[in-house]
Every structure is written in structure tokens, then in C-alpha cells.
Amino acid sequence: MRPLDETTWPDFVSLIERHNGVWGGCWCMGFHSEGVGRHKSPERNRAEKELRVREGRAHAALVYDGSVCVGWCQFGPTGELPRIKHRRGYEQGLGTPPDWRVTCFFVDKSHRRRGVAAAALAGALREMTRLGGGTVESYPEDAENRTVSSSFLHNGTVALFEAHGFTRTRQIGKHHWVVTRTLAG
């Protein structure tokens, strides 16, 4: 695992370009304040992501198979990733906002179901600990006893997070949960 920064940016670009910009060219900007949408081209999303990386305003744990980046887990302070899915359900009963959010995973299609997402989450947790720790929150899907395509599990599964010490806090969608964990600094 290596953190996303200026030195690993080319590895991240290679992963994203192998998959046509990921999810229609979002370049993993959907949870940042800039967001994505019809008004934004994949090129603009890429430029905005690169600017964030160069300014240290984008965090991720990159997973490698040898020298090739094969997956990642996006995380960041709440203010860095203000846009989340199921916002209405999330805001009901919201107490203190977390210090960190884990918002997105992406795994190279040739490496899915091989533990890459678990390695990425473990790497992200190490990075958040190194950066000061605190409360970490995410919004995964409960896929137990259901068939769900791994390509749609952008926020991972509840089981993945529970295996890494997270606890279900509250349900925010038909199959989505807020999960939390506190990391020592």
C-alpha cells in the first residue's frame, strides 16, 4: 500500500484510464465538494482530482500487484468529502460528524474478489492513524444473503468493515449502514 500523492499520481492515472475514467469518467470526484454530473467532462474531473492531489486535498490508499496499481480506497476528513449517498437518511439522527470518512473503493476488474478492497481499507486505516486518528465513518452496503455485483459496491460491504473492527451505528438506506470505528492517534 502507498498513499495517493504526487509520486503515486501516475499509478492512479494508469488504474483509472484502464477503466475509462471509472463510472462514466468521474475520476473519483463524486464525494468531493466539486462533485460530478452532466455539466462536467471526464477531463475536467481528472484535472480537478489532480489539483486536489497536488495540493494534498485528496487522500487514498493505493494497492499494488508488483509495480501496478490495482485498487484503491478513498478516505479523507469530513470537509474534504462532504458529498455522500443517502444524505437524507444520514442526516436524521446525526450527532457529531466524524473526523474521517471512507467513501469509495475501486478495484481493477482483473483483481476483483482477491482481497484488494480489504488491503486498501487496511492501508487507509493505517494512514488515518498516522495522520492523527479519530473517529472514522463509512456507508457500506449489507450484501449478506443477497447477490450484488461487485462493480456496484463502490463503498464496500458491511462485512468488510466489520472484519476491520467497525460497528454498525445506524441504517440509512434499504441496505446501507453507517459504520464507525475510532483510531488512536
TABEL-V785252 format. One record per residue. PSI is psi in whole degrees, -180 to 180 (999 if undefined). Layout:
# TABEL-V785252
PSI + PSI
This chain:
# TABEL-V785252
138 + 145 + 152 + 122 + -171 + -34 + -28 + -4 + -46 + -34 + -43 + -45 + -44 + -45 + -49 + -42 + -31 + -17 + 32 + 40 + -1 + 130 + 57 + 19 + 25 + -24 + 29 + 41 + -7 + -27 + -8 + 164 + -30 + -32 + -170 + 175 + -178 + -26 + -5 + 132 + 159 + -35 + -40 + -41 + -44 + -47 + -42 + -38 + -45 + -41 + -45 + -43 + -47 + -30 + 0 + 26 + 26 + 130 + 141 + 155 + 121 + 138 + 139 + 148 + 99 + -122 + 4 + 126 + 124 + -1 + 171 + 162 + 119 + 133 + 168 + 169 + 154 + -42 + -26 + -29 + 68 + -19 + 122 + 160 + 159 + 37 + -44 + -49 + -36 + -44 + -23 + 120 + 13 + 129 + -125 + 129 + 151 + 165 + -35 + 151 + 143 + 116 + -19 + 142 + 149 + 133 + 132 + 135 + -27 + -3 + 11 + 151 + 35 + 11 + 9 + -43 + -39 + -42 + -40 + -43 + -43 + -42 + -41 + -41 + -39 + -43 + -44 + -37 + -47 + -34 + 8 + -9 + -162 + -168 + 131 + 138 + 148 + 177 + 55 + 172 + 137 + 107 + 6 + 134 + 23 + 150 + 118 + 130 + 131 + -25 + -15 + -1 + 59 + -23 + 15 + -174 + 157 + -42 + -40 + -48 + -40 + -35 + -18 + 22 + 10 + 155 + 139 + 129 + -48 + 156 + 139 + 2 + 178 + -41 + 8 + 145 + 152 + 127 + 145 + 157 + 145 + 132 + 136 + 150 + 999
